[in-house]
């Protein structure tokens, strides 16, 4: 385990734990995490995950702003964005988009070493599994920016797959991290539902 892997894991756990508590400071913690993680993913040839960190940098900024600047009818007691459910049909559409996106990105990722051999001297490891993590993480992050409760259902699935992948790659500390993320995601789903139900009691 390298220092880079250790601190990437540590900041990731801090960020996700704060997200589970619907704490706005999860976003700046996430910004630190994406920088560290991007370098680590490059080292172990998980290129789609590396590209995903660029997306996460932008969305951490967007999420920070969105949670801090809700419309008046969207405010909770902390003057931040409320958690909410989304229509079931919309949720199923996002899942279908995720599956299609995984197939497309996985196909592209499997050819990176052929198209750009100077930049990617080794083939992408497990391109379709890795691309599933990328595509679904993109979708789920947009749902999290809007504080949609369903985001934690998808995060649970992503975390289980990622735990398996990182142990396969020998990145055991990252594997342990995502196992912890799985537990945190389960808690977060329960906690956000609890907070949502609490709004009706306040009203």
Phi, psi and omega in degrees: 000129179269164175298323179300312179297318182299310184286331174295317179295315183299311181292330177294317179295320178299314182297314182291322178298317178295322177297319180300330179268007183057037181267127185296338180287357174297329184290310177296326176297324179294327179297317177297318182298319184293325178297313181292318183293323181301316179294322181292317180298324178297321181296328184252018174061030172264074189295318177301322177295324178297314178296328180299329181295329176296315177300315182296327178299313180294315184288334174296322177292315179298316180296319178302314181292317184296315181294328183275345185230061178284160171290157183308321182283351180261358187284143169262190183292343178265009183064028177245172183296134177286153169282153182203160173270160175247160177302140184301318180299320179295321178298317180293325177297316179299321178296317179297319177298321180297319179294314179298318180296323179298316179297316181294308184293323179297321178296317179294316183297327182291347182251000184303318182291338176277322183280323183230066186296333179287328180272320181240088185282348177238149179293152177297132180276126179049060188301325183281322176295314179297321180290328174301315178299317181297304186297313182291329177292323176299310180299313184294326179296321176297322177293325179291322178303324179272003181057042176277129184299327182298342180302327183285336174295315180290321178301323177302314180295315179300315184295323178296314180296316181295322177302314178299315183297313185291328175292324176298322182279356181082006177273071191296325181292322175294324177298316177296320179302313183286336171294318176296319177301323179299316178294316180297320180297321177296316177297317182298317178301314178296317185291320180291322176296319178299317179295320179300314178294334179291336180297320181292329178290323179292319180293000000 
